């Protein structure tokens, strides 16, 4: 595999995204990993390296105002819709231009799965994998204590600290990387609605999810405190033009004590889950190349 390459990708609405390219000597497909909220691209390095070692050129990135794509204070007015509608398409277009003629694929984690479902990762993908992505309304969190905790973070502490500091110190709140204020407010606003952004007319979510075509593998875990199998199904039920396959992994089946919301990208499941995902991607890349 070649050395990893850091790139700056301009975004049409202003600014740029910092991304990392993991490129094999000879690529058979190109894939973009669309990250979860407040999850830095470095978290996906092991997974991206694994894909590249097996012939898939892989791009990871940070949304503007997070991680290596600028400070949240300097991007305080960026909402989640900006990440979905501008950042993700910019990275997908860059990857397609860098590897013309190769099958294009995407993996989306949590919010990144929303990127795919809403068509922002491209509507002509050879294959898409949605990981731990669901209709993220607060009402859907099974644990009452977890609902209370998340509500306090999203609707009390996050907004209050955002107004005070000019950014949301999500890392200190146990929510991952620090965030722009507008992103936190939009996240909290959607979480209040019964069906998340499907109840926000400005997102046109039902119309957009119906345009996604091609094979989609929706992967979750049995012990995810937020993205339960039922709520993953509630999201994928809107992908009416796609060929959706569902898989749910359990800790027992993967040989780990717990998986949770982020565990499918951790090295602990490298020998159990990752080969299955790779085989699925390779099969669809080969089919698209014929």
C-alpha positions as MATLAB code, in Angstrom:
seq = 'XXXXXXXXXXXXXXXXXXXXXXXXXXXXXXXXXXXXXXXXXXXXXXXXXXXXXXXXXXXXXXXXXXXXXXXXXXXXXXXXXXXXXXXXXXXXXXXXXXXXXXXXXXXXXXXXXXXXXXXXXXXXXXXXXXXXXXXXXXXXXXXXXXXXXXXXXXXXXXXXXXXXXXXXXXXXXXXXXXXXXXXXXXXXXXXXXXXXXXXXXXXXXXXXXXXXXXXXXXXXXXXXXXXXXXXXXXXXXXXXXXXXXXXXXXXXXXXXXXXXXXXXXXXXXXXXXXXXXXXXXXXXXXXXXX';
ca = [
       0.000    0.000    0.000;
       1.188    3.539   -0.711;
       1.725    6.096    2.009;
      -1.407    7.846    3.223;
      -2.038   11.234    1.620;
      -3.603   14.253    3.344;
      -5.710   16.385    0.999;
      -7.742   19.589    1.278;
     -11.030   19.435   -0.615;
     -12.816   22.734   -1.354;
     -16.508   22.929   -0.487;
     -18.808   24.825   -2.844;
     -20.384   26.880   -0.059;
     -16.994   28.000    1.295;
     -14.019   26.604    3.127;
     -12.547   23.152    2.760;
     -12.570   19.676    4.237;
      -9.382   17.926    5.334;
      -9.350   14.305    4.198;
      -6.980   11.354    4.133;
      -6.552    9.027    1.162;
      -5.562    5.417    1.820;
      -4.527    4.189   -1.629;
      -3.468    0.676   -2.643;
      -0.907    0.115   -5.395;
      -3.708   -1.058   -7.664;
      -7.244   -0.033   -6.740;
     -10.283   -2.010   -7.813;
     -12.802    0.482   -6.327;
     -12.914    3.775   -4.431;
     -14.842    4.260   -1.198;
     -15.594    7.244    1.048;
     -16.164    6.767    4.780;
     -18.744    9.348    5.910;
     -18.213    9.814    9.660;
     -20.535    9.902   12.637;
     -21.257   13.130   14.496;
     -18.296   14.289   16.606;
     -16.199   11.313   15.492;
     -12.796   12.291   14.050;
     -11.506   10.709   10.871;
      -8.626    9.166   12.792;
     -11.109    6.796   14.421;
     -11.593    5.119   11.014;
      -7.874    4.753   10.191;
      -7.620    1.036   10.990;
     -10.728    0.223    8.968;
      -9.611    2.389    6.038;
      -6.160    0.812    6.101;
      -7.734   -2.644    6.046;
      -9.826   -1.769    2.986;
      -6.842   -0.259    1.178;
      -4.714   -3.312    1.927;
      -7.425   -5.286    0.150;
      -7.623   -3.187   -3.002;
     -10.163   -0.480   -2.133;
      -8.915    3.130   -2.236;
     -10.511    4.675    0.844;
     -11.068    8.298    1.855;
     -11.769    9.472    5.414;
     -12.539   13.072    6.379;
     -13.774   15.475    9.043;
     -16.824   17.681    8.580;
     -16.037   21.392    8.599;
     -15.782   22.699   12.150;
     -14.684   19.332   13.519;
     -11.392   17.506   13.831;
      -8.828   18.605   11.240;
     -11.348   20.576    9.150;
     -11.243   23.765   11.203;
     -12.257   24.910   14.650;
     -15.904   24.722   15.722;
     -15.783   28.339   16.846;
     -14.775   29.503   13.361;
     -17.593   27.427   11.845;
     -20.248   28.144   14.467;
     -22.992   28.691   11.862;
     -22.613   25.309   10.170;
     -25.448   22.876   10.816;
     -25.743   19.189   10.147;
     -27.562   19.961    6.897;
     -24.408   21.753    5.722;
     -22.298   18.674    6.410;
     -24.839   16.488    4.620;
     -25.567   18.836    1.734;
     -22.114   20.321    1.047;
     -19.219   18.539    2.769;
     -20.146   14.959    1.906;
     -20.895   15.638   -1.791;
     -17.606   17.545   -2.137;
     -15.604   14.577   -0.831;
     -17.556   12.077   -2.930;
     -16.982   14.154   -6.078;
     -13.256   14.486   -5.320;
     -12.899   10.719   -4.870;
     -14.715   10.025   -8.134;
     -12.490   12.494   -9.992;
      -9.311   11.097   -8.428;
     -10.221    7.529   -9.473;
     -12.163    7.848  -12.734;
     -13.676    4.677  -14.096;
     -13.575    2.756  -10.824;
     -16.734    1.597   -9.049;
     -17.702    4.166   -6.390;
     -18.831    3.011   -2.968;
     -19.594    4.499    0.439;
     -19.651    3.540    4.096;
     -21.657    5.784    6.417;
     -21.510    5.638   10.203;
     -24.488    7.055   12.140;
     -24.818   10.592   10.672;
     -22.752    9.287    7.765;
     -25.508    6.767    7.128;
     -27.923    9.682    6.864;
     -25.589   11.166    4.253;
     -25.972    8.001    2.181;
     -29.714    7.625    2.770;
     -30.369   11.220    1.697;
     -28.443   10.744   -1.547;
     -25.611   13.114   -0.574;
     -22.940   10.449   -1.111;
     -24.141    9.935   -4.684;
     -27.181    8.214   -6.137;
     -25.261    5.981   -8.557;
     -23.088    4.100   -6.074;
     -22.042    0.530   -6.828;
     -22.613   -0.333   -3.164;
     -23.302    1.395    0.149;
     -22.881    0.230    3.741;
     -24.863    2.017    6.457;
     -23.521    1.341    9.954;
     -25.401    2.090   13.196;
     -27.619    4.653   11.496;
     -31.238    5.146   12.471;
     -34.068    7.607   13.003;
     -32.374    9.366   15.902;
     -35.345   10.799   17.754;
     -34.980   10.887   21.528;
     -38.194    8.925   21.957;
     -36.551    5.902   20.304;
     -33.777    5.470   22.904;
     -34.833    2.388   24.897;
     -33.180    3.300   28.202;
     -34.965    5.995   30.198;
     -31.730    7.029   31.902;
     -29.959    7.329   28.543;
     -32.842    9.413   27.164;
     -32.506   11.785   30.113;
     -28.724   11.992   29.713;
     -28.884   12.716   25.995;
     -31.716   15.227   26.470;
     -29.637   17.147   29.028;
     -26.644   17.166   26.668;
     -28.579   18.151   23.541;
     -31.130   20.545   24.984;
     -29.551   22.063   28.094;
     -25.777   21.822   28.493;
     -24.812   21.835   24.815;
     -26.810   24.924   23.797;
     -25.947   26.814   27.003;
     -22.221   26.195   26.665;
     -22.402   26.952   22.952;
     -23.869   30.386   23.628;
     -21.271   31.030   26.319;
     -18.155   29.763   24.518;
     -19.016   30.155   20.835;
     -18.698   26.391   20.299;
     -19.936   23.220   21.986;
     -17.280   21.419   24.085;
     -18.712   18.033   23.184;
     -15.514   16.266   24.181;
     -15.954   17.452   27.763;
     -19.583   16.340   27.668;
     -18.684   12.837   26.543;
     -20.143   13.312   23.054;
     -16.934   13.031   21.014;
     -15.204   15.940   19.262;
     -16.162   19.583   19.862;
     -18.933   20.885   17.600;
     -20.188   24.088   15.979;
     -23.126   25.631   17.822;
     -25.488   25.424   14.840;
     -24.800   21.697   14.421;
     -25.684   21.024   18.056;
     -28.871   23.087   17.823;
     -29.973   21.332   14.657;
     -29.181   17.928   16.128;
     -31.211   18.764   19.225;
     -34.075   20.149   17.156;
     -34.358   17.061   14.998;
     -34.085   14.822   18.076;
     -37.205   16.481   19.541;
     -39.290   15.506   16.514;
     -41.022   12.153   16.462;
     -39.379   11.064   13.222;
     -36.175   13.131   13.346;
     -35.453   15.020   10.100;
     -38.298   13.237    8.349;
     -40.531   15.675   10.258;
     -38.515   18.691    9.013;
     -40.120   19.756    5.696;
     -37.030   21.718    4.675;
     -34.991   18.499    4.514;
     -37.321   16.766    1.980;
     -36.114   13.538    3.583;
     -38.848   11.229    2.276;
     -38.330   12.468   -1.271;
     -34.549   12.211   -1.061;
     -34.335    8.770    0.538;
     -36.616    7.415   -2.168;
     -34.030    8.354   -4.826;
     -31.217    6.159   -3.482;
     -30.706    3.127   -5.698;
     -28.416    0.131   -5.803;
     -27.388   -2.377   -3.130;
     -27.342   -1.178    0.482;
     -26.063   -3.199    3.428;
     -27.428   -1.817    6.708;
     -25.385   -3.100    9.637;
     -26.088   -2.685   13.328;
     -25.493   -4.314   16.687;
     -27.722   -5.859   19.301;
     -26.248   -3.739   22.112;
     -26.297   -0.274   20.535;
     -27.946    2.057   23.091;
     -29.246    4.406   20.355;
     -29.378    2.706   16.958;
     -31.512   -0.300   17.777;
     -32.374   -2.826   15.057;
     -35.964   -1.562   15.034;
     -34.881    2.043   14.501;
     -32.407    1.045   11.817;
     -35.311   -0.608   10.032;
     -37.331    2.581   10.467;
     -34.641    4.401    8.468;
     -34.057    1.782    5.778;
     -37.807    1.390    5.227;
     -37.575    4.777    3.486;
     -35.042    3.444    0.945;
     -37.799    2.286   -1.343;
     -35.713    2.294   -4.549;
     -32.681    0.493   -3.093;
     -31.986   -3.201   -2.598;
     -31.505   -3.286    1.188;
     -29.913   -6.127    3.127;
     -29.884   -6.023    6.961;
     -27.404   -7.577    9.381;
     -27.264   -7.324   13.165;
     -24.116   -8.407   15.000;
     -24.051   -9.548   18.615;
     -21.100   -9.444   21.027;
     -21.305  -13.205   21.459;
     -21.051  -13.851   17.723;
     -18.085  -11.503   17.314;
     -16.177  -12.669   20.397;
     -16.103   -9.314   22.198;
     -17.746   -8.255   25.478;
     -19.560   -5.337   23.843;
     -19.838   -3.584   20.460;
     -22.136   -0.602   20.955;
     -22.521    2.363   18.601;
     -18.872    2.599   17.489;
     -17.551   -0.920   17.935;
     -17.921   -2.178   14.361;
     -15.017    0.085   13.377;
     -12.710   -1.060   16.191;
      -9.869   -3.512   15.580;
     -11.454   -5.986   18.000;
     -13.791   -7.107   15.185;
     -11.160   -7.017   12.431;
     -11.148  -10.804   12.062;
     -14.899  -11.353   12.400;
     -16.916   -8.455   10.976;
     -14.502   -6.718    8.616;
     -13.924   -9.720    6.312;
     -17.682  -10.050    5.828;
     -18.029   -6.370    4.949;
     -15.028   -6.601    2.621;
     -16.427   -9.645    0.832;
     -19.739   -7.867    0.297;
     -18.009   -4.760   -1.084;
     -15.713   -6.788   -3.342;
     -18.650   -8.730   -4.774;
     -20.508   -5.557   -5.717;
     -17.376   -3.829   -7.020;
     -16.744   -6.797   -9.294;
     -20.334   -6.785  -10.481;
     -20.128   -3.049  -11.268;
     -16.897   -3.553  -13.222;
     -18.362   -6.072  -15.651;
];
